[in-house]
């Protein structure tokens, strides 16, 4: 049940951010739900593999390379999900930072994990 609520919150945040940011376009709320689902799958299965392969770069950059990995996950989600368009890498980087911060704040307000 918690996972479903988290996906709904993420979908709402994706819709809100698509209205606020110029380079992010979402066709509708159902597309945002699909984006939330695909992002959760990518973060669960693909991101750990990328983290293992890029561990030396991540260590050298003191973890800042994780921002690049998050932006790549957003771009990959954009390539997979039709109706979700991110215009470029910098937009994906900014979108991933704002989405992560807004998720953290929202989940903290709503209660424990």
N, CA, C and O atoms as CSV, one atom per row, in Angstrom:
chain,resi,resn,atom,element,x,y,z
A,1,UNK,N,N,0.812,-1.186,0.000
A,1,UNK,CA,C,0.000,0.000,0.000
A,1,UNK,C,C,0.866,1.264,0.000
A,1,UNK,O,O,0.557,2.246,-0.675
A,2,UNK,N,N,1.968,1.214,0.781
A,2,UNK,CA,C,2.865,2.361,0.835
A,2,UNK,C,C,3.479,2.640,-0.531
A,2,UNK,O,O,3.655,3.796,-0.918
A,3,UNK,N,N,3.801,1.581,-1.251
A,3,UNK,CA,C,4.398,1.741,-2.579
A,3,UNK,C,C,3.423,2.422,-3.533
A,3,UNK,O,O,3.817,3.268,-4.335
A,4,UNK,N,N,2.164,2.054,-3.442
A,4,UNK,CA,C,1.132,2.670,-4.283
A,4,UNK,C,C,0.969,4.157,-3.968
A,4,UNK,O,O,0.841,4.980,-4.875
A,5,UNK,N,N,0.975,4.491,-2.697
A,5,UNK,CA,C,0.855,5.893,-2.295
A,5,UNK,C,C,2.071,6.681,-2.760
A,5,UNK,O,O,1.938,7.815,-3.221
A,6,UNK,N,N,3.270,6.081,-2.642
A,6,UNK,CA,C,4.482,6.753,-3.104
A,6,UNK,C,C,4.444,7.000,-4.610
A,6,UNK,O,O,4.877,8.053,-5.077
A,7,UNK,N,N,3.930,6.038,-5.369
A,7,UNK,CA,C,3.835,6.211,-6.820
A,7,UNK,C,C,2.824,7.295,-7.176
A,7,UNK,O,O,3.057,8.082,-8.094
A,8,UNK,N,N,1.710,7.341,-6.461
A,8,UNK,CA,C,0.725,8.400,-6.705
A,8,UNK,C,C,1.314,9.775,-6.402
A,8,UNK,O,O,1.107,10.725,-7.157
A,9,UNK,N,N,2.048,9.876,-5.295
A,9,UNK,CA,C,2.684,11.150,-4.946
A,9,UNK,C,C,3.713,11.539,-6.002
A,9,UNK,O,O,3.791,12.701,-6.399
A,10,UNK,N,N,4.497,10.575,-6.453
A,10,UNK,CA,C,5.488,10.849,-7.489
A,10,UNK,C,C,4.815,11.293,-8.778
A,10,UNK,O,O,5.302,12.203,-9.449
A,11,UNK,N,N,3.704,10.663,-9.131
A,11,UNK,CA,C,2.979,11.047,-10.347
A,11,UNK,C,C,2.449,12.470,-10.236
A,11,UNK,O,O,2.521,13.238,-11.195
A,12,UNK,N,N,1.917,12.826,-9.067
A,12,UNK,CA,C,1.430,14.191,-8.867
A,12,UNK,C,C,2.580,15.187,-8.972
A,12,UNK,O,O,2.431,16.250,-9.575
A,13,UNK,N,N,3.727,14.846,-8.386
A,13,UNK,CA,C,4.885,15.736,-8.463
A,13,UNK,C,C,5.401,15.875,-9.890
A,13,UNK,O,O,5.836,16.955,-10.291
A,14,UNK,N,N,5.357,14.792,-10.655
A,14,UNK,CA,C,5.784,14.853,-12.062
A,14,UNK,C,C,4.877,15.798,-12.847
A,14,UNK,O,O,5.356,16.589,-13.660
A,15,UNK,N,N,3.571,15.717,-12.607
A,15,UNK,CA,C,2.634,16.608,-13.295
A,15,UNK,C,C,2.885,18.057,-12.887
A,15,UNK,O,O,2.912,18.948,-13.737
A,16,UNK,N,N,3.066,18.291,-11.610
A,16,UNK,CA,C,3.317,19.659,-11.134
A,16,UNK,C,C,4.612,20.206,-11.734
A,16,UNK,O,O,4.650,21.343,-12.205
A,17,UNK,N,N,5.667,19.399,-11.715
A,17,UNK,CA,C,6.944,19.858,-12.261
A,17,UNK,C,C,6.879,20.070,-13.766
A,17,UNK,O,O,7.572,20.937,-14.299
A,18,UNK,N,N,6.052,19.285,-14.459
A,18,UNK,CA,C,5.937,19.489,-15.906
A,18,UNK,C,C,5.252,20.812,-16.222
A,18,UNK,O,O,5.500,21.406,-17.271
A,19,UNK,N,N,4.390,21.275,-15.317
A,19,UNK,CA,C,3.757,22.576,-15.516
A,19,UNK,C,C,4.693,23.719,-15.137
A,19,UNK,O,O,4.602,24.811,-15.699
A,20,UNK,N,N,5.582,23.473,-14.198
A,20,UNK,CA,C,6.490,24.516,-13.723
A,20,UNK,C,C,7.715,24.654,-14.630
A,20,UNK,O,O,8.146,25.768,-14.929
A,21,UNK,N,N,8.274,23.526,-15.066
A,21,UNK,CA,C,9.505,23.548,-15.865
A,21,UNK,C,C,9.183,23.602,-17.352
A,21,UNK,O,O,8.229,22.975,-17.813
A,22,UNK,N,N,9.984,24.355,-18.098
A,22,UNK,CA,C,9.726,24.524,-19.523
A,22,UNK,C,C,10.078,23.296,-20.353
A,22,UNK,O,O,9.376,23.005,-21.322
A,23,UNK,N,N,11.121,22.574,-20.017
A,23,UNK,CA,C,11.596,21.504,-20.879
A,23,UNK,C,C,11.017,20.136,-20.616
A,23,UNK,O,O,11.439,19.160,-21.237
A,24,UNK,N,N,10.055,20.038,-19.704
A,24,UNK,CA,C,9.450,18.747,-19.362
A,24,UNK,C,C,7.987,18.772,-19.779
A,24,UNK,O,O,7.244,19.688,-19.427
A,25,UNK,N,N,7.583,17.748,-20.537
A,25,UNK,CA,C,6.217,17.679,-21.051
A,25,UNK,C,C,5.615,16.317,-20.707
A,25,UNK,O,O,6.204,15.276,-20.996
A,26,UNK,N,N,4.441,16.339,-20.091
A,26,UNK,CA,C,3.717,15.115,-19.749
A,26,UNK,C,C,2.337,15.208,-20.372
A,26,UNK,O,O,1.657,16.225,-20.236
A,27,UNK,N,N,1.916,14.141,-21.062
A,27,UNK,CA,C,0.640,14.153,-21.777
A,27,UNK,C,C,-0.556,14.213,-20.828
A,27,UNK,O,O,-1.556,14.855,-21.149
A,28,UNK,N,N,-0.476,13.567,-19.679
A,28,UNK,CA,C,-1.600,13.560,-18.746
A,28,UNK,C,C,-1.231,12.836,-17.476
A,28,UNK,O,O,-0.088,12.418,-17.291
A,29,UNK,N,N,-2.222,12.691,-16.590
A,29,UNK,CA,C,-1.945,12.058,-15.304
A,29,UNK,C,C,-1.647,10.572,-15.455
A,29,UNK,O,O,-0.816,10.037,-14.721
A,30,UNK,N,N,-2.307,9.896,-16.392
A,30,UNK,CA,C,-2.009,8.475,-16.587
A,30,UNK,C,C,-0.575,8.291,-17.079
A,30,UNK,O,O,0.097,7.334,-16.694
A,31,UNK,N,N,-0.113,9.192,-17.918
A,31,UNK,CA,C,1.278,9.145,-18.352
A,31,UNK,C,C,2.209,9.374,-17.165
A,31,UNK,O,O,3.255,8.733,-17.068
A,32,UNK,N,N,1.841,10.276,-16.268
A,32,UNK,CA,C,2.647,10.526,-15.073
A,32,UNK,C,C,2.686,9.292,-14.167
A,32,UNK,O,O,3.712,9.004,-13.551
A,33,UNK,N,N,1.572,8.569,-14.089
A,33,UNK,CA,C,1.568,7.320,-13.328
A,33,UNK,C,C,2.512,6.300,-13.948
A,33,UNK,O,O,3.237,5.603,-13.237
A,34,UNK,N,N,2.502,6.216,-15.264
A,34,UNK,CA,C,3.408,5.299,-15.960
A,34,UNK,C,C,4.860,5.733,-15.746
A,34,UNK,O,O,5.740,4.891,-15.564
A,35,UNK,N,N,5.110,7.039,-15.768
A,35,UNK,CA,C,6.460,7.559,-15.522
A,35,UNK,C,C,6.919,7.176,-14.117
A,35,UNK,O,O,8.059,6.750,-13.933
A,36,UNK,N,N,6.046,7.324,-13.131
A,36,UNK,CA,C,6.397,6.958,-11.756
A,36,UNK,C,C,6.715,5.470,-11.656
A,36,UNK,O,O,7.660,5.080,-10.972
A,37,UNK,N,N,5.931,4.643,-12.334
A,37,UNK,CA,C,6.164,3.198,-12.313
A,37,UNK,C,C,7.476,2.843,-13.001
A,37,UNK,O,O,8.265,2.063,-12.467
A,38,UNK,N,N,7.716,3.408,-14.176
A,38,UNK,CA,C,8.934,3.102,-14.926
A,38,UNK,C,C,10.165,3.617,-14.177
A,38,UNK,O,O,11.195,2.942,-14.146
A,39,UNK,N,N,10.069,4.802,-13.577
A,39,UNK,CA,C,11.194,5.317,-12.793
A,39,UNK,C,C,11.506,4.416,-11.605
A,39,UNK,O,O,12.673,4.202,-11.276
A,40,UNK,N,N,10.476,3.892,-10.967
A,40,UNK,CA,C,10.724,2.993,-9.836
A,40,UNK,C,C,11.385,1.705,-10.302
A,40,UNK,O,O,12.261,1.173,-9.620
A,41,UNK,N,N,10.967,1.195,-11.469
A,41,UNK,CA,C,11.613,-0.008,-12.005
A,41,UNK,C,C,13.054,0.256,-12.415
A,41,UNK,O,O,13.939,-0.554,-12.140
A,42,UNK,N,N,13.292,1.385,-13.070
A,42,UNK,CA,C,14.653,1.737,-13.475
A,42,UNK,C,C,15.556,1.923,-12.262
A,42,UNK,O,O,16.701,1.471,-12.261
A,43,UNK,N,N,15.042,2.589,-11.228
A,43,UNK,CA,C,15.835,2.802,-10.023
A,43,UNK,C,C,16.076,1.510,-9.253
A,43,UNK,O,O,17.059,1.397,-8.521
A,44,UNK,N,N,15.191,0.540,-9.412
A,44,UNK,CA,C,15.352,-0.728,-8.702
A,44,UNK,C,C,16.279,-1.694,-9.425
A,44,UNK,O,O,17.010,-2.444,-8.778
A,45,UNK,N,N,16.264,-1.691,-10.761
A,45,UNK,CA,C,17.005,-2.709,-11.493
A,45,UNK,C,C,18.201,-2.181,-12.287
A,45,UNK,O,O,19.263,-2.803,-12.271
A,46,UNK,N,N,18.058,-1.074,-12.964
A,46,UNK,CA,C,19.117,-0.565,-13.837
A,46,UNK,C,C,20.118,0.298,-13.066
A,46,UNK,O,O,21.327,0.188,-13.275
A,47,UNK,N,N,19.620,1.143,-12.188
A,47,UNK,CA,C,20.502,2.066,-11.469
A,47,UNK,C,C,21.581,1.356,-10.651
A,47,UNK,O,O,22.723,1.815,-10.662
A,48,UNK,N,N,21.286,0.261,-9.943
A,48,UNK,CA,C,22.372,-0.417,-9.218
A,48,UNK,C,C,23.483,-0.932,-10.134
A,48,UNK,O,O,24.656,-0.910,-9.760
A,49,UNK,N,N,23.120,-1.392,-11.320
A,49,UNK,CA,C,24.147,-1.848,-12.266
A,49,UNK,C,C,25.026,-0.689,-12.726
A,49,UNK,O,O,26.247,-0.819,-12.812
A,50,UNK,N,N,24.395,0.441,-13.020
A,50,UNK,CA,C,25.157,1.618,-13.441
A,50,UNK,C,C,26.042,2.101,-12.300
A,50,UNK,O,O,27.175,2.527,-12.530
A,51,UNK,N,N,25.531,2.038,-11.065
A,51,UNK,CA,C,26.334,2.456,-9.912
A,51,UNK,C,C,27.575,1.591,-9.748
A,51,UNK,O,O,28.645,2.095,-9.406
A,52,UNK,N,N,27.440,0.309,-9.986
A,52,UNK,CA,C,28.595,-0.593,-9.865
A,52,UNK,C,C,29.652,-0.253,-10.921
A,52,UNK,O,O,30.845,-0.205,-10.622
A,53,UNK,N,N,29.203,-0.019,-12.157
A,53,UNK,CA,C,30.158,0.264,-13.229
A,53,UNK,C,C,30.809,1.642,-13.088
A,53,UNK,O,O,31.938,1.839,-13.537
A,54,UNK,N,N,30.122,2.576,-12.483
A,54,UNK,CA,C,30.650,3.938,-12.366
A,54,UNK,C,C,31.147,4.252,-10.959
A,54,UNK,O,O,31.323,5.419,-10.610
A,55,UNK,N,N,31.373,3.232,-10.160
A,55,UNK,CA,C,31.808,3.446,-8.783
A,55,UNK,C,C,33.109,4.244,-8.675
A,55,UNK,O,O,33.191,5.129,-7.824
A,56,UNK,N,N,34.123,3.975,-9.490
A,56,UNK,CA,C,35.346,4.790,-9.374
A,56,UNK,C,C,35.112,6.278,-9.650
A,56,UNK,O,O,35.658,7.130,-8.950
A,57,UNK,N,N,34.305,6.592,-10.665
A,57,UNK,CA,C,34.006,7.996,-10.970
A,57,UNK,C,C,33.203,8.621,-9.836
A,57,UNK,O,O,33.416,9.781,-9.482
A,58,UNK,N,N,32.291,7.859,-9.277
A,58,UNK,CA,C,31.473,8.364,-8.179
A,58,UNK,C,C,32.331,8.659,-6.955
A,58,UNK,O,O,32.117,9.659,-6.270
A,59,UNK,N,N,33.289,7.804,-6.684
A,59,UNK,CA,C,34.171,8.025,-5.541
A,59,UNK,C,C,35.059,9.245,-5.768
A,59,UNK,O,O,35.239,10.055,-4.859
A,60,UNK,N,N,35.613,9.384,-6.965
A,60,UNK,CA,C,36.492,10.513,-7.267
A,60,UNK,C,C,35.736,11.841,-7.175
A,60,UNK,O,O,36.283,12.838,-6.705
A,61,UNK,N,N,34.485,11.850,-7.622
A,61,UNK,CA,C,33.694,13.089,-7.598
A,61,UNK,C,C,32.947,13.274,-6.280
A,61,UNK,O,O,32.103,14.162,-6.158
A,62,UNK,N,N,33.258,12.440,-5.304
A,62,UNK,CA,C,32.642,12.504,-3.974
A,62,UNK,C,C,31.120,12.393,-4.026
A,62,UNK,O,O,30.417,13.026,-3.238
A,63,UNK,N,N,30.623,11.594,-4.948
A,63,UNK,CA,C,29.194,11.318,-5.042
A,63,UNK,C,C,28.413,12.232,-5.965
A,63,UNK,O,O,27.226,12.007,-6.201
A,64,UNK,N,N,29.057,13.255,-6.486
A,64,UNK,CA,C,28.331,14.173,-7.370
A,64,UNK,C,C,27.941,13.533,-8.700
A,64,UNK,O,O,27.017,13.997,-9.368
A,65,UNK,N,N,28.643,12.475,-9.081
A,65,UNK,CA,C,28.292,11.783,-10.316
A,65,UNK,C,C,26.929,11.112,-10.218
A,65,UNK,O,O,26.332,10.772,-11.239
A,66,UNK,N,N,26.430,10.917,-9.000
A,66,UNK,CA,C,25.087,10.348,-8.824
A,66,UNK,C,C,24.016,11.254,-9.420
A,66,UNK,O,O,22.972,10.774,-9.859
A,67,UNK,N,N,24.268,12.551,-9.436
A,67,UNK,CA,C,23.333,13.476,-10.088
A,67,UNK,C,C,23.255,13.198,-11.584
A,67,UNK,O,O,22.178,13.255,-12.177
A,68,UNK,N,N,24.389,12.900,-12.185
A,68,UNK,CA,C,24.421,12.557,-13.606
A,68,UNK,C,C,23.676,11.249,-13.857
A,68,UNK,O,O,22.946,11.121,-14.839
A,69,UNK,N,N,23.863,10.291,-12.973
A,69,UNK,CA,C,23.171,9.007,-13.115
A,69,UNK,C,C,21.665,9.205,-13.001
A,69,UNK,O,O,20.906,8.590,-13.751
A,70,UNK,N,N,21.222,10.047,-12.084
A,70,UNK,CA,C,19.790,10.330,-11.957
A,70,UNK,C,C,19.241,10.992,-13.211
A,70,UNK,O,O,18.132,10.681,-13.646
A,71,UNK,N,N,20.014,11.905,-13.794
A,71,UNK,CA,C,19.578,12.553,-15.037
A,71,UNK,C,C,19.485,11.539,-16.171
A,71,UNK,O,O,18.575,11.613,-16.996
A,72,UNK,N,N,20.412,10.601,-16.217
A,72,UNK,CA,C,20.371,9.550,-17.241
A,72,UNK,C,C,19.132,8.675,-17.044
A,72,UNK,O,O,18.522,8.245,-18.023
A,73,UNK,N,N,18.754,8.408,-15.792
A,73,UNK,CA,C,17.541,7.626,-15.525
A,73,UNK,C,C,16.298,8.372,-16.032
A,73,UNK,O,O,15.379,7.756,-16.571
A,74,UNK,N,N,16.274,9.680,-15.857
A,74,UNK,CA,C,15.153,10.481,-16.355
A,74,UNK,C,C,15.110,10.440,-17.882
A,74,UNK,O,O,14.039,10.279,-18.468
A,75,UNK,N,N,16.260,10.583,-18.522
A,75,UNK,CA,C,16.307,10.529,-19.988
A,75,UNK,C,C,15.921,9.150,-20.512
A,75,UNK,O,O,15.249,9.039,-21.538
A,76,UNK,N,N,16.339,8.110,-19.818
A,76,UNK,CA,C,15.959,6.752,-20.207
A,76,UNK,C,C,14.459,6.547,-20.057
A,76,UNK,O,O,13.830,5.915,-20.906
A,77,UNK,N,N,13.887,7.071,-18.993
A,77,UNK,CA,C,12.439,7.001,-18.801
A,77,UNK,C,C,11.717,7.774,-19.900
A,77,UNK,O,O,10.667,7.347,-20.381
A,78,UNK,N,N,12.278,8.900,-20.289
A,78,UNK,CA,C,11.699,9.688,-21.370
A,78,UNK,C,C,11.720,8.924,-22.689
A,78,UNK,O,O,10.800,9.049,-23.497
A,79,UNK,N,N,12.763,8.139,-22.906
A,79,UNK,CA,C,12.860,7.345,-24.129
A,79,UNK,C,C,11.885,6.164,-24.109
A,79,UNK,O,O,11.415,5.731,-25.161
A,80,UNK,N,N,11.585,5.648,-22.928
A,80,UNK,CA,C,10.716,4.470,-22.810
A,80,UNK,C,C,9.237,4.848,-22.854
A,80,UNK,O,O,8.448,4.209,-23.549
A,81,UNK,N,N,8.870,5.887,-22.110
A,81,UNK,CA,C,7.460,6.253,-21.939
A,81,UNK,C,C,7.057,7.267,-23.000
A,81,UNK,O,O,7.638,8.349,-23.091
A,82,UNK,N,N,6.070,6.914,-23.791
A,82,UNK,CA,C,5.526,7.853,-24.754
A,82,UNK,C,C,4.652,8.868,-24.042
A,82,UNK,O,O,3.909,8.516,-23.126
A,83,UNK,N,N,4.733,10.111,-24.450
A,83,UNK,CA,C,3.968,11.156,-23.797
A,83,UNK,C,C,4.733,11.861,-22.700
A,83,UNK,O,O,4.240,12.830,-22.121
A,84,UNK,N,N,5.931,11.389,-22.406
A,84,UNK,CA,C,6.809,12.037,-21.430
A,84,UNK,C,C,8.070,12.450,-22.163
A,84,UNK,O,O,8.847,11.604,-22.606
A,85,UNK,N,N,8.272,13.760,-22.292
A,85,UNK,CA,C,9.387,14.289,-23.066
A,85,UNK,C,C,10.216,15.218,-22.203
A,85,UNK,O,O,9.687,16.134,-21.573
A,86,UNK,N,N,11.513,14.978,-22.177
A,86,UNK,CA,C,12.466,15.861,-21.514
A,86,UNK,C,C,13.388,16.374,-22.601
A,86,UNK,O,O,13.979,15.589,-23.343
A,87,UNK,N,N,13.517,17.707,-22.699
A,87,UNK,CA,C,14.191,18.323,-23.839
A,87,UNK,C,C,15.698,18.121,-23.894
A,87,UNK,O,O,16.258,18.107,-24.990
A,88,UNK,N,N,16.368,17.968,-22.786
A,88,UNK,CA,C,17.815,17.821,-22.842
A,88,UNK,C,C,18.379,17.345,-21.524
A,88,UNK,O,O,17.658,17.119,-20.552
A,89,UNK,N,N,19.713,17.199,-21.522
A,89,UNK,CA,C,20.379,16.661,-20.341
A,89,UNK,C,C,20.281,17.610,-19.157
A,89,UNK,O,O,19.996,17.177,-18.040
A,90,UNK,N,N,20.511,18.887,-19.383
A,90,UNK,CA,C,20.458,19.843,-18.275
A,90,UNK,C,C,19.058,19.942,-17.682
A,90,UNK,O,O,18.901,20.091,-16.470
A,91,UNK,N,N,18.054,19.859,-18.528
A,91,UNK,CA,C,16.669,19.862,-18.043
A,91,UNK,C,C,16.413,18.599,-17.221
A,91,UNK,O,O,15.765,18.657,-16.176
A,92,UNK,N,N,16.922,17.456,-17.694
A,92,UNK,CA,C,16.763,16.201,-16.952
A,92,UNK,C,C,17.499,16.263,-15.619
A,92,UNK,O,O,17.010,15.743,-14.616
A,93,UNK,N,N,18.665,16.892,-15.600
A,93,UNK,CA,C,19.425,17.044,-14.360
A,93,UNK,C,C,18.654,17.900,-13.354
A,93,UNK,O,O,18.528,17.532,-12.186
A,94,UNK,N,N,18.148,19.026,-13.806
A,94,UNK,CA,C,17.379,19.903,-12.935
A,94,UNK,C,C,16.080,19.239,-12.482
A,94,UNK,O,O,15.687,19.357,-11.322
A,95,UNK,N,N,15.415,18.539,-13.409
A,95,UNK,CA,C,14.176,17.832,-13.082
A,95,UNK,C,C,14.428,16.761,-12.023
A,95,UNK,O,O,13.644,16.620,-11.084
A,96,UNK,N,N,15.518,16.007,-12.169
A,96,UNK,CA,C,15.800,14.945,-11.201
A,96,UNK,C,C,16.124,15.516,-9.827
A,96,UNK,O,O,15.730,14.942,-8.811
A,97,UNK,N,N,16.838,16.639,-9.782
A,97,UNK,CA,C,17.155,17.255,-8.494
A,97,UNK,C,C,15.891,17.765,-7.813
A,97,UNK,O,O,15.673,17.518,-6.627
A,98,UNK,N,N,15.062,18.478,-8.570
A,98,UNK,CA,C,13.835,19.045,-7.989
A,98,UNK,C,C,12.861,17.928,-7.600
A,98,UNK,O,O,12.209,18.015,-6.559
A,99,UNK,N,N,12.757,16.891,-8.418
A,99,UNK,CA,C,11.867,15.774,-8.096
A,99,UNK,C,C,12.336,15.061,-6.829
A,99,UNK,O,O,11.518,14.725,-5.973
A,100,UNK,N,N,13.621,14.831,-6.701
A,100,UNK,CA,C,14.143,14.161,-5.504
A,100,UNK,C,C,13.911,14.992,-4.256
A,100,UNK,O,O,13.496,14.465,-3.224
A,101,UNK,N,N,14.176,16.293,-4.344
A,101,UNK,CA,C,13.959,17.161,-3.188
A,101,UNK,C,C,12.481,17.239,-2.808
A,101,UNK,O,O,12.131,17.179,-1.629
A,102,UNK,N,N,11.618,17.374,-3.815
A,102,UNK,CA,C,10.190,17.474,-3.518
A,102,UNK,C,C,9.633,16.151,-2.986
A,102,UNK,O,O,8.733,16.157,-2.146
A,103,UNK,N,N,10.150,15.027,-3.460
A,103,UNK,CA,C,9.742,13.736,-2.908
A,103,UNK,C,C,10.169,13.624,-1.458
A,103,UNK,O,O,9.391,13.179,-0.614
A,104,UNK,N,N,11.388,14.021,-1.160
A,104,UNK,CA,C,11.882,13.944,0.218
A,104,UNK,C,C,11.044,14.804,1.150
A,104,UNK,O,O,10.679,14.368,2.242
A,105,UNK,N,N,10.742,16.013,0.727
A,105,UNK,CA,C,9.945,16.916,1.555
A,105,UNK,C,C,8.533,16.372,1.735
A,105,UNK,O,O,7.997,16.386,2.844
A,106,UNK,N,N,7.930,15.895,0.652
A,106,UNK,CA,C,6.555,15.381,0.724
A,106,UNK,C,C,6.472,14.139,1.600
A,106,UNK,O,O,5.559,14.017,2.417
A,107,UNK,N,N,7.417,13.216,1.439
A,107,UNK,CA,C,7.393,12.000,2.249
A,107,UNK,C,C,7.673,12.313,3.719
A,107,UNK,O,O,7.145,11.644,4.607
A,108,UNK,N,N,8.500,13.328,3.980
A,108,UNK,CA,C,8.767,13.717,5.370
A,108,UNK,C,C,7.536,14.340,6.012
A,108,UNK,O,O,7.265,14.118,7.192
A,109,UNK,N,N,6.793,15.119,5.235
A,109,UNK,CA,C,5.580,15.740,5.759
A,109,UNK,C,C,4.498,14.711,6.033
A,109,UNK,O,O,3.792,14.792,7.039
A,110,UNK,N,N,4.370,13.739,5.130
A,110,UNK,CA,C,3.302,12.756,5.263
A,110,UNK,C,C,3.573,11.693,6.321
A,110,UNK,O,O,2.651,10.978,6.715
A,111,UNK,N,N,4.788,11.572,6.781
A,111,UNK,CA,C,5.071,10.623,7.838
A,111,UNK,C,C,6.233,9.738,7.503
A,111,UNK,O,O,6.956,9.952,6.531
A,112,UNK,N,N,6.395,8.726,8.342
A,112,UNK,CA,C,7.528,7.809,8.197
A,112,UNK,C,C,7.357,6.946,6.965
A,112,UNK,O,O,6.274,6.846,6.389
A,113,UNK,N,N,8.492,6.308,6.570
A,113,UNK,CA,C,8.463,5.412,5.411
A,113,UNK,C,C,7.544,4.282,5.701
A,113,UNK,O,O,7.365,3.401,4.860
